[in-house]
Amino acid sequence: MVDRPTISFVQTQAAMAAMIEKASQTPEIPVSMAIVDSAGNLLAFATMDNLRLFTPRHAVRKAYTAAITGLNSSVHAEWIKGRGLAVGDFGGDPMLTPSGGGVVV
């Protein structure tokens, strides 16, 4: 059996509170925030007002990409770009994204 790292409810809530605090420092730049487990399952989500339509969905995709690849999503994007690949070259997983913003914790 593979032993995967887990994040507790308390840790998830503390991480989300820290993200909200940081995002609140620049309210003129609204963001969405997502926390997923090591399998990419959504654990927590928050969104600020006045976002573009795609932003909330993309936040989840960035977090998912970081969790599934084990790389910050910006590092993953550079990795696939450097090899002349596209996200679709990885089994067609529509949740993977070639964009920065997802961070491995």
Backbone torsions as a table, in degrees:
resi	resn	phi	psi	omega
1	MET	NA	134.2	179.4
2	VAL	-81.4	130.7	178.5
3	ASP	-96.2	108.3	-178.7
4	ARG	-97.5	146.1	175.5
5	PRO	-65.5	145.8	179.5
6	THR	-124.7	161.5	175.6
7	ILE	-124.1	129.5	-177.0
8	SER	-79.1	167.5	176.7
9	PHE	-58.7	-45.4	-179.3
10	VAL	-62.7	-42.7	178.0
11	GLN	-64.9	-40.5	178.5
12	THR	-61.0	-46.5	-179.1
13	GLN	-65.4	-38.6	178.3
14	ALA	-66.3	-41.3	178.8
15	ALA	-64.3	-42.9	179.6
16	MET	-64.9	-41.0	178.3
17	ALA	-61.0	-40.8	178.6
18	ALA	-65.9	-40.1	179.2
19	MET	-65.9	-41.6	178.9
20	ILE	-65.0	-41.3	178.4
21	GLU	-60.5	-45.7	179.7
22	LYS	-64.3	-45.9	-179.2
23	ALA	-64.8	-32.1	-179.5
24	SER	-68.3	-16.9	179.0
25	GLN	-72.0	-20.0	177.6
26	THR	-131.5	70.1	-176.2
27	PRO	-64.4	-18.1	178.2
28	GLU	-74.9	-9.2	176.8
29	ILE	-119.9	80.8	-176.5
30	PRO	-69.0	144.2	-179.1
31	VAL	-136.2	165.6	167.4
32	SER	-112.0	149.9	-177.6
33	MET	-131.2	134.1	180.0
34	ALA	-133.5	142.9	174.2
35	ILE	-124.0	128.4	178.5
36	VAL	-123.0	162.2	174.9
37	ASP	-85.0	-175.6	-175.1
38	SER	-67.6	-14.4	176.6
39	ALA	-97.0	1.7	178.6
40	GLY	87.3	9.2	178.5
41	ASN	-79.0	133.0	-177.6
42	LEU	-65.8	126.9	177.7
43	LEU	-108.3	-35.1	-179.3
44	ALA	-154.1	150.0	-178.6
45	PHE	-150.8	140.5	174.5
46	ALA	-145.5	150.4	179.5
47	THR	-141.3	143.8	177.8
48	MET	-89.6	164.9	179.1
49	ASP	-70.1	158.1	172.3
50	ASN	65.2	38.0	178.0
51	LEU	-89.7	155.7	170.5
52	ARG	-68.4	156.8	-174.3
53	LEU	-55.4	-42.2	-173.6
54	PHE	-79.9	-19.2	-172.5
55	THR	-56.1	-48.0	-179.8
56	PRO	-60.2	-44.2	179.8
57	ARG	-63.9	-39.2	-177.8
58	HIS	-68.4	-33.6	177.3
59	ALA	-60.1	-42.6	178.7
60	VAL	-65.7	-41.2	179.6
61	ARG	-64.3	-38.8	178.3
62	LYS	-63.9	-45.7	178.7
63	ALA	-63.2	-43.0	178.6
64	TYR	-59.7	-46.4	-179.4
65	THR	-59.2	-44.7	179.3
66	ALA	-62.3	-43.3	-178.4
67	ALA	-66.9	-45.9	-175.2
68	ILE	-70.5	-39.7	-177.4
69	THR	-87.4	-20.6	-176.0
70	GLY	76.1	14.6	-179.9
71	LEU	-126.9	147.6	169.3
72	ASN	-55.0	142.7	-173.4
73	SER	-61.8	-28.3	176.8
74	SER	-68.5	-36.8	177.3
75	VAL	-67.4	-42.2	177.4
76	HIS	-61.5	-42.1	179.2
77	ALA	-60.6	-43.6	178.5
78	GLU	-66.4	-36.6	180.0
79	TRP	-62.0	-48.4	-178.6
80	ILE	-71.5	-36.6	178.6
81	LYS	-63.8	-42.8	-179.2
82	GLY	-63.9	-19.6	179.8
83	ARG	-104.0	5.1	179.4
84	GLY	69.0	26.5	-178.6
85	LEU	-102.0	173.1	173.4
86	ALA	-128.2	161.6	179.9
87	VAL	-56.3	-36.3	179.9
88	GLY	-63.2	-15.7	178.8
89	ASP	-75.2	-3.5	-178.0
90	PHE	-107.9	56.0	176.3
91	GLY	76.7	8.8	176.8
92	GLY	70.5	25.0	179.0
93	ASP	-67.6	110.3	-176.1
94	PRO	-71.4	-8.9	179.7
95	MET	-85.9	-19.7	177.9
96	LEU	-70.2	144.7	178.7
97	THR	-135.6	145.4	177.7
98	PRO	-94.9	45.9	-177.6
99	SER	-129.7	149.5	178.3
100	GLY	-76.3	160.6	176.5
101	GLY	129.4	-27.4	177.1
102	GLY	-83.9	132.6	-175.0
103	VAL	-123.8	133.2	174.9
104	VAL	-81.5	130.5	179.1
105	VAL	-111.4	NA	NA
